[in-house]
């Protein structure tokens, strides 16, 4: 099953995907900005974010 989380900005996308992201205990206490930084640095392996593109 593939799920897509969409937002008009990086923050909005991560907020909509928190249910998926928070399945891993190491991310539960992280704020959205920390998650975005990790995604931009390709440090996340447990879930795939194919692209976050803010316009």
HELIX and SHEET records of a PDB file:
HELIX    1   1 UNK A   10  UNK A   21  1                                  12    
HELIX    2   2 UNK A   25  UNK A   28  1                                   4    
HELIX    3   3 UNK A   32  UNK A   40  1                                   9    
END                                                                             
